[in-house]
Amino acid sequence: MEIISYKLKELAELEGRHPLTIRNSNRYLKIRIETASTKAQYSAGRTKSPYWYRYIRVDDIKKALKDTVEITFKS
């Protein structure tokens, strides 16, 4: 099974939630993606940062790992 990462706006549209709700929720993980090409563009002054953020659903991770790992969150 694949774990798909989404842009914040894209995930908000799929889930029918406000982007701030997704950003502050425990149901989604924010991942930072940094590649050689984004670093090069940052060095050349074409972008503001050498990385971007994507979000993944914790439920997708649970499905992918099934009974291998138990994930719990503290409030």
Secondary structure, DSSP 8 states (H G I E B T S, - for coil): -----B-HHHHHHHHTS-HHHHHT-TTEEEEEE--HHHHHHHHTTSSS-S-EEEEEEHHHHHHHHTTS-------
